[in-house]
Amino acid sequence: MRCARQPNITNLAVSPDGRRLVPGSRDMTVRTWDPSTGHPVGALAGHTARAAAVAVGPDGSVVASAGDDRTVQLWDAAADTPLMTLRDHTDLVLSLAFDGHGLLASGSADKTVRLWCADGTPLGGPSRGARTADASTPPATTG
């Protein structure tokens, strides 16, 4: 299958049933595509900067997108309409993942991972990560 061109794709998610491809892009939009035709079927516009991460909920009814505007946006996948915007990160949001029950995790350049219930309620406080070592730093040894 070959889809029509969408420039600057930053991330890609696939709906659980395989009927939708959901790429995020540098043009601040998240489009939904039908892989059987290779054509777009919807557009989710609401980010004010690059949409760096996308994820589709376990039942396919919700799309999450996040990006350089420090927000996580939840969308009704069938209607292509916004459900809510989550604003708790203080830096770029770089990754998203749903678990099998609808719990959403978001990872940010603010060095936190946040967990969200399906209704957008934060689940606890942020989990702060350790500083990432660069490639020139040798791994720590024990013993």
SELUMTI-584250 format. One record per atom (N, C-alpha, C): x, y, z; residue number from 1; atom name. Coordinates in pm, 1 decimal. Layout:
! SELUMTI-584250
(atom (X; Y; Z); NUM; "CA")
...
This chain:
! SELUMTI-584250
(atom (83.3; -116.7; 0.0); 1; "N")
(atom (0.0; 0.0; 0.0); 1; "CA")
(atom (88.4; 123.9; 0.0); 1; "C")
(atom (50.4; 221.0; -75.0); 2; "N")
(atom (122.2; 347.7; -77.3); 2; "CA")
(atom (22.5; 458.9; -48.9); 2; "C")
(atom (51.5; 535.2; 55.7); 3; "N")
(atom (-36.8; 646.5; 92.4); 3; "CA")
(atom (7.5; 772.1; 21.2); 3; "C")
(atom (-88.1; 861.3; 4.2); 4; "N")
(atom (-54.2; 993.5; -46.4); 4; "CA")
(atom (47.1; 1055.2; 48.0); 4; "C")
(atom (125.3; 1144.9; -0.3); 5; "N")
(atom (235.1; 1199.5; 77.0); 5; "CA")
(atom (186.5; 1291.9; 189.1); 5; "C")
(atom (244.5; 1273.7; 307.4); 6; "N")
(atom (225.3; 1365.7; 419.2); 6; "CA")
(atom (364.3; 1403.0; 466.8); 6; "C")
(atom (402.8; 1528.3; 452.9); 7; "N")
(atom (539.0; 1567.1; 486.2); 7; "CA")
(atom (567.5; 1563.6; 635.6); 7; "C")
(atom (692.4; 1531.2; 666.7); 8; "N")
(atom (743.8; 1545.2; 803.0); 8; "CA")
(atom (667.3; 1466.3; 908.3); 8; "C")
(atom (642.6; 1341.1; 882.7); 9; "N")
(atom (578.1; 1255.4; 981.3); 9; "CA")
(atom (674.7; 1234.2; 1097.1); 9; "C")
(atom (625.3; 1253.3; 1220.0); 10; "N")
(atom (709.1; 1241.1; 1338.2); 10; "CA")
(atom (683.6; 1113.4; 1416.9); 10; "C")
(atom (567.1; 1052.2; 1399.8); 11; "N")
(atom (529.7; 935.6; 1477.5); 11; "CA")
(atom (411.1; 870.7; 1408.5); 11; "C")
(atom (389.7; 743.1; 1435.2); 12; "N")
(atom (279.8; 672.9; 1370.2); 12; "CA")
(atom (216.7; 574.6; 1467.0); 12; "C")
(atom (83.7; 573.8; 1470.2); 13; "N")
(atom (8.6; 475.7; 1547.7); 13; "CA")
(atom (-89.7; 407.0; 1454.0); 13; "C")
(atom (-128.1; 285.5; 1489.7); 14; "N")
(atom (-224.4; 207.7; 1412.1); 14; "CA")
(atom (-339.7; 171.5; 1504.9); 14; "C")
(atom (-461.8; 186.4; 1456.1); 15; "N")
(atom (-577.2; 150.1; 1538.4); 15; "CA")
(atom (-574.2; -0.1; 1564.7); 15; "C")
(atom (-633.5; -43.8; 1676.1); 16; "N")
(atom (-630.7; -187.2; 1709.7); 16; "CA")
(atom (-690.4; -277.6; 1602.1); 16; "C")
(atom (-788.1; -227.6; 1526.7); 17; "N")
(atom (-849.1; -309.3; 1421.8); 17; "CA")
(atom (-774.9; -297.6; 1288.1); 17; "C")
(atom (-671.7; -213.3; 1283.2); 18; "N")
(atom (-592.5; -198.1; 1160.8); 18; "CA")
(atom (-657.9; -114.5; 1052.8); 18; "C")
(atom (-771.2; -52.2; 1082.6); 19; "N")
(atom (-844.3; 23.3; 980.5); 19; "CA")
(atom (-803.3; 169.5; 968.9); 19; "C")
(atom (-719.9; 217.5; 1061.6); 20; "N")
(atom (-674.1; 355.9; 1057.7); 20; "CA")
(atom (-525.8; 364.0; 1090.4); 20; "C")
(atom (-457.1; 445.3; 1012.2); 21; "N")
(atom (-320.3; 485.1; 1043.8); 21; "CA")
(atom (-329.4; 627.4; 1095.9); 21; "C")
(atom (-252.6; 657.9; 1199.2); 22; "N")
(atom (-260.2; 789.8; 1261.5); 22; "CA")
(atom (-118.6; 845.6; 1276.3); 22; "C")
(atom (-71.7; 922.9; 1177.9); 23; "N")
(atom (60.3; 984.7; 1191.3); 23; "CA")
(atom (51.1; 1125.1; 1252.3); 23; "C")
(atom (149.6; 1157.8; 1335.0); 24; "N")
(atom (166.1; 1294.9; 1381.6); 24; "CA")
(atom (262.6; 1363.2; 1285.9); 24; "C")
(atom (262.6; 1495.7; 1283.0); 25; "N")
(atom (349.8; 1563.5; 1187.0); 25; "CA")
(atom (398.5; 1698.3; 1237.5); 25; "C")
(atom (497.8; 1749.3; 1166.1); 26; "N")
(atom (555.2; 1879.4; 1199.5); 26; "CA")
(atom (460.2; 1994.3; 1166.5); 26; "C")
(atom (357.3; 1969.3; 1085.3); 27; "N")
(atom (266.0; 2078.7; 1049.3); 27; "CA")
(atom (154.2; 2097.5; 1152.8); 27; "C")
(atom (169.4; 2038.1; 1271.4); 28; "N")
(atom (79.8; 2056.1; 1385.9); 28; "CA")
(atom (-51.6; 1980.8; 1374.1); 28; "C")
(atom (-67.5; 1897.6; 1274.1); 29; "N")
(atom (-191.9; 1822.4; 1259.4); 29; "CA")
(atom (-167.1; 1674.1; 1279.7); 29; "C")
(atom (-273.5; 1606.5; 1312.9); 30; "N")
(atom (-274.7; 1461.0; 1320.6); 30; "CA")
(atom (-384.2; 1417.8; 1225.2); 30; "C")
(atom (-346.6; 1345.6; 1122.1); 31; "N")
(atom (-445.0; 1300.6; 1023.7); 31; "CA")
(atom (-472.0; 1152.3; 1043.1); 31; "C")
(atom (-591.1; 1109.4; 1008.1); 32; "N")
(atom (-622.1; 966.9; 1007.0); 32; "CA")
(atom (-632.9; 921.8; 861.9); 32; "C")
(atom (-576.1; 806.4; 835.4); 33; "N")
(atom (-569.5; 752.2; 700.0); 33; "CA")
(atom (-633.8; 614.7; 695.3); 33; "C")
(atom (-694.2; 583.8; 584.2); 34; "N")
(atom (-747.7; 450.7; 558.7); 34; "CA")
(atom (-641.1; 372.4; 482.8); 34; "C")
(atom (-580.8; 270.4; 543.9); 35; "N")
(atom (-474.0; 198.7; 474.0); 35; "CA")
(atom (-521.9; 118.8; 353.3); 35; "C")
(atom (-651.5; 88.5; 345.6); 36; "N")
(atom (-701.0; 12.4; 230.3); 36; "CA")
(atom (-707.8; 98.5; 104.5); 36; "C")
(atom (-723.8; 231.1; 122.7); 37; "N")
(atom (-731.0; 320.6; 7.1); 37; "CA")
(atom (-606.6; 408.2; -6.4); 37; "C")
(atom (-534.8; 426.9; 106.1); 38; "N")
(atom (-419.7; 515.5; 105.0); 38; "CA")
(atom (-456.7; 662.5; 109.7); 38; "C")
(atom (-579.7; 692.8; 147.8); 39; "N")
(atom (-626.4; 831.1; 150.4); 39; "CA")
(atom (-659.0; 876.5; 292.1); 39; "C")
(atom (-642.1; 1006.9; 318.3); 40; "N")
(atom (-680.9; 1058.9; 450.1); 40; "CA")
(atom (-832.0; 1056.6; 465.8); 40; "C")
(atom (-876.5; 1030.7; 590.0); 41; "N")
(atom (-1019.5; 1029.2; 618.3); 41; "CA")
(atom (-1057.1; 1129.0; 726.6); 41; "C")
(atom (-958.6; 1189.7; 790.6); 42; "N")
(atom (-988.1; 1287.5; 894.1); 42; "CA")
(atom (-864.8; 1366.2; 930.4); 42; "C")
(atom (-886.2; 1477.4; 998.6); 43; "N")
(atom (-775.4; 1560.4; 1046.1); 43; "CA")
(atom (-809.9; 1613.5; 1183.7); 43; "C")
(atom (-713.1; 1606.0; 1273.3); 44; "N")
(atom (-728.9; 1654.7; 1409.1); 44; "CA")
(atom (-636.3; 1774.7; 1424.8); 44; "C")
(atom (-693.2; 1892.3; 1426.5); 45; "N")
(atom (-613.6; 2014.5; 1434.6); 45; "CA")
(atom (-638.0; 2081.4; 1568.8); 45; "C")
(atom (-531.8; 2107.7; 1640.7); 46; "N")
(atom (-545.7; 2172.3; 1769.8); 46; "CA")
(atom (-413.0; 2204.2; 1835.0); 46; "C")
(atom (-307.2; 2139.0; 1788.6); 47; "N")
(atom (-174.9; 2168.7; 1844.1); 47; "CA")
(atom (-124.3; 2301.5; 1788.0); 47; "C")
(atom (-43.8; 2369.4; 1867.3); 48; "N")
(atom (14.5; 2495.8; 1823.6); 48; "CA")
(atom (161.8; 2480.6; 1787.0); 48; "C")
(atom (209.4; 2356.9; 1787.3); 49; "N")
(atom (346.4; 2324.3; 1748.1); 49; "CA")
(atom (346.3; 2179.4; 1700.3); 49; "C")
(atom (461.5; 2129.1; 1664.0); 50; "N")
(atom (476.7; 1994.1; 1610.4); 50; "CA")
(atom (403.2; 1889.9; 1695.5); 50; "C")
(atom (332.2; 1800.3; 1629.9); 51; "N")
(atom (268.4; 1686.2; 1696.7); 51; "CA")
(atom (368.9; 1571.6; 1695.9); 51; "C")
(atom (440.1; 1555.8; 1805.5); 52; "N")
(atom (554.3; 1464.8; 1810.9); 52; "CA")
(atom (517.4; 1320.5; 1842.2); 52; "C")
(atom (401.9; 1298.0; 1904.2); 53; "N")
(atom (365.9; 1163.0; 1946.0); 53; "CA")
(atom (217.2; 1140.0; 1926.2); 53; "C")
(atom (182.3; 1017.5; 1892.2); 54; "N")
(atom (42.3; 978.6; 1877.9); 54; "CA")
(atom (24.0; 838.1; 1934.0); 54; "C")
(atom (-96.9; 809.8; 1979.8); 55; "N")
(atom (-132.6; 676.2; 2026.8); 55; "CA")
(atom (-282.5; 659.2; 2008.3); 55; "C")
(atom (-324.8; 535.4; 1990.6); 56; "N")
(atom (-466.7; 503.9; 1977.4); 56; "CA")
(atom (-505.5; 416.3; 2095.3); 56; "C")
(atom (-616.9; 450.5; 2159.2); 57; "N")
(atom (-663.4; 374.0; 2274.7); 57; "CA")
(atom (-693.7; 229.6; 2239.5); 57; "C")
(atom (-701.5; 142.5; 2340.1); 58; "N")
(atom (-715.7; -1.1; 2316.2); 58; "CA")
(atom (-843.0; -42.7; 2243.9); 58; "C")
(atom (-949.2; 37.6; 2253.2); 59; "N")
(atom (-1071.3; 3.5; 2179.4); 59; "CA")
(atom (-1085.9; 85.2; 2051.5); 59; "C")
(atom (-987.4; 171.8; 2023.0); 60; "N")
(atom (-988.0; 250.6; 1900.4); 60; "CA")
(atom (-1074.9; 374.7; 1903.2); 60; "C")
(atom (-1141.1; 401.4; 2015.1); 61; "N")
(atom (-1233.9; 514.6; 2019.7); 61; "CA")
(atom (-1166.6; 647.7; 2051.0); 61; "C")
(atom (-1044.8; 643.6; 2104.0); 62; "N")
(atom (-974.1; 765.9; 2142.1); 62; "CA")
(atom (-837.2; 768.5; 2076.1); 62; "C")
(atom (-802.1; 884.6; 2022.6); 63; "N")
(atom (-666.9; 910.8; 1973.6); 63; "CA")
(atom (-605.6; 1012.2; 2068.2); 63; "C")
(atom (-482.5; 988.7; 2108.6); 64; "N")
(atom (-407.9; 1086.0; 2188.3); 64; "CA")
(atom (-296.2; 1140.6; 2101.9); 64; "C")
(atom (-272.1; 1269.8; 2112.5); 65; "N")
(atom (-160.7; 1331.9; 2042.3); 65; "CA")
(atom (-90.9; 1425.5; 2139.3); 65; "C")
(atom (37.3; 1446.7; 2116.7); 66; "N")
(atom (114.4; 1532.3; 2206.6); 66; "CA")
(atom (227.2; 1594.7; 2128.5); 66; "C")
(atom (283.9; 1699.5; 2186.5); 67; "N")
(atom (391.7; 1759.9; 2111.7); 67; "CA")
(atom (464.5; 1872.6; 2177.6); 67; "C")
(atom (521.4; 1953.0; 2089.6); 68; "N")
(atom (608.9; 2061.2; 2131.3); 68; "CA")
(atom (533.9; 2174.4; 2201.2); 68; "C")
(atom (401.9; 2174.7; 2196.5); 69; "N")
(atom (324.2; 2276.4; 2267.5); 69; "CA")
(atom (299.2; 2237.6; 2413.3); 69; "C")
(atom (360.7; 2125.8; 2458.3); 70; "N")
(atom (355.8; 2079.3; 2597.9); 70; "CA")
(atom (220.5; 2023.2; 2638.0); 70; "C")
(atom (135.9; 1992.2; 2541.2); 71; "N")
(atom (3.4; 1939.7; 2572.5); 71; "CA")
(atom (-11.8; 1796.6; 2524.1); 71; "C")
(atom (-105.8; 1727.6; 2587.6); 72; "N")
(atom (-156.8; 1599.3; 2540.0); 72; "CA")
(atom (-302.2; 1625.7; 2505.6); 72; "C")
(atom (-339.3; 1594.8; 2383.4); 73; "N")
(atom (-477.6; 1617.0; 2341.9); 73; "CA")
(atom (-544.2; 1482.8; 2316.0); 73; "C")
(atom (-666.0; 1469.9; 2365.8); 74; "N")
(atom (-745.7; 1349.1; 2344.3); 74; "CA")
(atom (-857.7; 1382.6; 2247.0); 74; "C")
(atom (-879.7; 1289.6; 2152.4); 75; "N")
(atom (-973.5; 1311.6; 2042.5); 75; "CA")
(atom (-1071.1; 1195.4; 2033.2); 75; "C")
(atom (-1194.0; 1224.8; 1995.6); 76; "N")
(atom (-1291.7; 1122.5; 1960.8); 76; "CA")
(atom (-1253.9; 1072.4; 1822.2); 76; "C")
(atom (-1213.3; 947.0; 1813.1); 77; "N")
(atom (-1161.9; 894.1; 1686.3); 77; "CA")
(atom (-1268.6; 885.1; 1578.1); 77; "C")
(atom (-1393.2; 859.0; 1614.3); 78; "N")
(atom (-1499.5; 845.6; 1514.7); 78; "CA")
(atom (-1543.1; 981.0; 1459.5); 78; "C")
(atom (-1548.9; 1082.1; 1546.7); 79; "N")
(atom (-1600.8; 1212.7; 1505.7); 79; "CA")
(atom (-1490.9; 1312.6; 1470.4); 79; "C")
(atom (-1362.9; 1277.0; 1496.6); 80; "N")
(atom (-1250.9; 1370.4; 1474.3); 80; "CA")
(atom (-1271.9; 1500.9; 1549.5); 80; "C")
(atom (-1320.8; 1491.1; 1672.5); 81; "N")
(atom (-1344.8; 1610.6; 1754.1); 81; "CA")
(atom (-1264.8; 1601.6; 1883.8); 81; "C")
(atom (-1226.9; 1717.5; 1939.5); 82; "N")
(atom (-1149.7; 1715.8; 2064.1); 82; "CA")
(atom (-1234.8; 1672.6; 2182.8); 82; "C")
(atom (-1173.1; 1595.3; 2270.9); 83; "N")
(atom (-1237.4; 1557.0; 2396.1); 83; "CA")
(atom (-1184.9; 1641.5; 2511.6); 83; "C")
(atom (-1050.9; 1655.1; 2520.0); 84; "N")
(atom (-990.4; 1736.9; 2625.0); 84; "CA")
(atom (-843.2; 1758.5; 2595.3); 84; "C")
(atom (-787.1; 1858.1; 2662.7); 85; "N")
(atom (-644.4; 1888.1; 2653.5); 85; "CA")
(atom (-584.2; 1876.7; 2792.3); 85; "C")
(atom (-476.6; 1799.8; 2803.6); 86; "N")
(atom (-406.7; 1779.3; 2930.7); 86; "CA")
(atom (-281.5; 1865.8; 2928.4); 86; "C")
(atom (-263.0; 1949.1; 3030.9); 87; "N")
(atom (-157.7; 2050.5; 3028.3); 87; "CA")
(atom (-58.0; 2041.0; 3143.3); 87; "C")
(atom (-33.3; 1926.7; 3198.6); 88; "N")
(atom (51.2; 1918.3; 3317.8); 88; "CA")
(atom (201.3; 1911.8; 3290.2); 88; "C")
(atom (243.6; 1886.1; 3168.1); 89; "N")
(atom (388.2; 1883.1; 3139.9); 89; "CA")
(atom (442.2; 2025.3; 3127.0); 89; "C")
(atom (569.1; 2042.5; 3159.7); 90; "N")
(atom (631.9; 2174.7; 3153.1); 90; "CA")
(atom (733.4; 2186.1; 3039.7); 90; "C")
(atom (743.6; 2083.1; 2957.4); 91; "N")
(atom (833.6; 2086.6; 2841.7); 91; "CA")
(atom (771.5; 1999.7; 2732.2); 91; "C")
(atom (840.5; 1984.4; 2621.0); 92; "N")
(atom (790.5; 1907.5; 2506.8); 92; "CA")
(atom (742.9; 1769.5; 2551.3); 92; "C")
(atom (632.0; 1723.8; 2496.6); 93; "N")
(atom (583.5; 1588.1; 2522.4); 93; "CA")
(atom (626.8; 1503.3; 2404.2); 93; "C")
(atom (706.8; 1401.0; 2432.8); 94; "N")
(atom (775.2; 1326.9; 2327.5); 94; "CA")
(atom (721.2; 1187.1; 2302.9); 94; "C")
(atom (646.5; 1131.5; 2398.6); 95; "N")
(atom (598.5; 995.1; 2378.1); 95; "CA")
(atom (465.7; 972.9; 2449.1); 95; "C")
(atom (387.3; 881.7; 2393.3); 96; "N")
(atom (256.5; 844.4; 2447.1); 96; "CA")
(atom (238.2; 694.1; 2432.6); 96; "C")
(atom (167.9; 634.4; 2526.7); 97; "N")
(atom (132.0; 493.0; 2514.4); 97; "CA")
(atom (8.9; 465.1; 2599.1); 97; "C")
(atom (-83.9; 387.9; 2544.4); 98; "N")
(atom (-198.5; 338.5; 2619.0); 98; "CA")
(atom (-168.8; 197.7; 2666.8); 98; "C")
(atom (-220.7; 161.3; 2783.5); 99; "N")
(atom (-217.2; 21.1; 2822.8); 99; "CA")
(atom (-344.9; -44.3; 2771.5); 99; "C")
(atom (-366.7; -168.8; 2799.5); 100; "N")
(atom (-482.1; -241.5; 2748.2); 100; "CA")
(atom (-615.3; -202.5; 2809.3); 100; "C")
(atom (-612.3; -115.7; 2911.8); 101; "N")
(atom (-735.7; -76.6; 2980.7); 101; "CA")
(atom (-769.7; 70.5; 2963.0); 101; "C")
(atom (-692.4; 143.9; 2883.3); 102; "N")
(atom (-720.9; 284.2; 2858.7); 102; "CA")
(atom (-637.8; 380.9; 2939.1); 102; "C")
(atom (-551.0; 331.4; 3027.6); 103; "N")
(atom (-460.0; 419.1; 3100.7); 103; "CA")
(atom (-357.6; 473.5; 3002.1); 103; "C")
(atom (-333.9; 604.2; 3006.6); 104; "N")
(atom (-242.4; 669.9; 2914.5); 104; "CA")
(atom (-117.6; 714.7; 2988.5); 104; "C")
(atom (-0.9; 689.2; 2930.6); 105; "N")
(atom (126.1; 738.9; 2983.5); 105; "CA")
(atom (182.3; 839.5; 2884.8); 105; "C")
(atom (235.0; 950.3; 2937.7); 106; "N")
(atom (298.9; 1051.5; 2853.4); 106; "CA")
(atom (438.5; 1078.6; 2908.5); 106; "C")
(atom (535.7; 1083.3; 2818.6); 107; "N")
(atom (673.8; 1110.8; 2857.2); 107; "CA")
(atom (718.2; 1242.7; 2798.3); 107; "C")
(atom (793.0; 1319.5; 2877.0); 108; "N")
(atom (825.4; 1456.1; 2837.5); 108; "CA")
(atom (973.4; 1488.0; 2854.8); 108; "C")
(atom (1016.7; 1590.6; 2782.7); 109; "N")
(atom (1151.1; 1643.8; 2800.0); 109; "CA")
(atom (1166.1; 1710.3; 2936.6); 109; "C")
(atom (1057.3; 1727.3; 3011.3); 110; "N")
(atom (1068.8; 1778.1; 3148.0); 110; "CA")
(atom (1114.8; 1668.8; 3244.3); 110; "C")
(atom (1151.4; 1552.5; 3186.4); 111; "N")
(atom (1204.6; 1436.9; 3259.6); 111; "CA")
(atom (1101.1; 1372.5; 3350.7); 111; "C")
(atom (973.7; 1378.8; 3308.1); 112; "N")
(atom (868.5; 1311.6; 3383.0); 112; "CA")
(atom (788.5; 1219.9; 3291.5); 112; "C")
(atom (731.5; 1119.7; 3354.3); 113; "N")
(atom (628.6; 1036.6; 3292.5); 113; "CA")
(atom (503.2; 1059.4; 3375.8); 113; "C")
(atom (395.5; 1089.4; 3308.7); 114; "N")
(atom (268.7; 1109.8; 3377.9); 114; "CA")
(atom (170.1; 1003.2; 3332.9); 114; "C")
(atom (88.2; 957.2; 3426.1); 115; "N")
(atom (-16.3; 859.4; 3397.4); 115; "CA")
(atom (-151.2; 927.9; 3409.0); 115; "C")
(atom (-239.6; 895.7; 3316.2); 116; "N")
(atom (-370.9; 959.0; 3307.9); 116; "CA")
(atom (-479.1; 852.4; 3301.7); 116; "C")
(atom (-586.4; 872.7; 3375.7); 117; "N")
(atom (-704.9; 788.1; 3363.2); 117; "CA")
(atom (-776.3; 825.4; 3233.3); 117; "C")
(atom (-867.5; 742.5; 3190.7); 118; "N")
(atom (-937.7; 764.4; 3064.7); 118; "CA")
(atom (-1015.6; 896.0; 3061.9); 118; "C")
(atom (-1054.3; 946.7; 3180.0); 119; "N")
(atom (-1128.5; 1073.1; 3185.1); 119; "CA")
(atom (-1037.3; 1195.5; 3194.5); 119; "C")
(atom (-904.4; 1174.2; 3183.2); 120; "N")
(atom (-809.2; 1284.4; 3187.8); 120; "CA")
(atom (-758.7; 1318.1; 3326.0); 120; "C")
(atom (-804.3; 1246.7; 3426.6); 121; "N")
(atom (-757.9; 1269.9; 3562.3); 121; "CA")
(atom (-616.4; 1215.1; 3577.8); 121; "C")
(atom (-523.6; 1297.2; 3630.2); 122; "N")
(atom (-388.7; 1244.5; 3654.1); 122; "CA")
(atom (-393.1; 1132.5; 3757.4); 122; "C")
(atom (-316.6; 1029.4; 3735.3); 123; "N")
(atom (-307.5; 918.1; 3829.0); 123; "CA")
(atom (-179.5; 937.7; 3908.3); 123; "C")
(atom (-190.4; 996.9; 4024.4); 124; "N")
(atom (-73.0; 1027.8; 4105.4); 124; "CA")
(atom (3.0; 1145.9; 4048.0); 124; "C")
(atom (119.7; 1170.5; 4102.7); 125; "N")
(atom (205.0; 1278.9; 4055.4); 125; "CA")
(atom (298.5; 1229.6; 3947.2); 125; "C")
(atom (381.7; 1319.0; 3896.0); 126; "N")
(atom (474.8; 1278.1; 3790.9); 126; "CA")
(atom (581.4; 1185.0; 3844.8); 126; "C")
(atom (624.0; 1093.8; 3762.0); 127; "N")
(atom (736.7; 1007.1; 3793.6); 127; "CA")
(atom (859.2; 1070.5; 3730.6); 127; "C")
(atom (953.0; 1110.2; 3812.2); 128; "N")
(atom (1071.7; 1178.1; 3761.6); 128; "CA")
(atom (1176.9; 1075.8; 3724.9); 128; "C")
(atom (1232.2; 1091.2; 3604.0); 129; "N")
(atom (1334.0; 999.9; 3555.1); 129; "CA")
(atom (1473.8; 1046.7; 3589.5); 129; "C")
(atom (1566.4; 955.6; 3579.6); 130; "N")
(atom (1706.8; 988.7; 3600.4); 130; "CA")
(atom (1760.9; 1058.1; 3476.8); 130; "C")
(atom (1864.9; 1133.4; 3495.6); 131; "N")
(atom (1929.0; 1199.7; 3383.3); 131; "CA")
(atom (1985.7; 1094.9; 3289.6); 131; "C")
(atom (1966.0; 1114.1; 3161.7); 132; "N")
(atom (2014.1; 1020.1; 3061.5); 132; "CA")
(atom (2160.8; 1046.9; 3032.8); 132; "C")
(atom (2241.0; 943.1; 3037.5); 133; "N")
(atom (2382.9; 958.2; 3006.0); 133; "CA")
(atom (2400.7; 968.5; 2855.9); 133; "C")
(atom (2498.2; 1047.7; 2811.8); 134; "N")
(atom (2523.3; 1055.0; 2668.7); 134; "CA")
(atom (2613.3; 938.7; 2627.9); 134; "C")
(atom (2631.3; 923.3; 2497.2); 135; "N")
(atom (2703.1; 807.1; 2443.4); 135; "CA")
(atom (2849.1; 805.1; 2486.5); 135; "C")
(atom (2907.2; 917.2; 2525.0); 136; "N")
(atom (3048.4; 919.9; 2563.6); 136; "CA")
(atom (3069.6; 880.7; 2709.8); 136; "C")
(atom (2960.6; 866.8; 2785.9); 137; "N")
(atom (2972.6; 828.4; 2926.4); 137; "CA")
(atom (2967.7; 678.1; 2937.7); 137; "C")
(atom (3073.1; 616.5; 2993.7); 138; "N")
(atom (3069.0; 470.7; 3007.3); 138; "CA")
(atom (2964.4; 428.5; 3109.3); 138; "C")
(atom (2906.2; 310.4; 3092.7); 139; "N")
(atom (2806.7; 263.9; 3188.8); 139; "CA")
(atom (2870.5; 242.0; 3324.5); 139; "C")
(atom (2792.4; 258.0; 3429.0); 140; "N")
(atom (2841.0; 233.8; 3564.4); 140; "CA")
(atom (2868.7; 85.8; 3582.4); 140; "C")
(atom (2968.8; 56.7; 3661.3); 141; "N")
(atom (3000.7; -83.3; 3691.2); 141; "CA")
(atom (2978.0; -109.1; 3838.3); 141; "C")
(atom (2950.6; -231.8; 3870.2); 142; "N")
(atom (2932.3; -268.9; 4010.9); 142; "CA")
(atom (3037.9; -369.1; 4049.3); 142; "C")
(atom (3064.0; -376.4; 4177.6); 143; "N")
(atom (3152.7; -479.0; 4230.4); 143; "CA")
(atom (3285.3; -433.3; 4257.0); 143; "C")
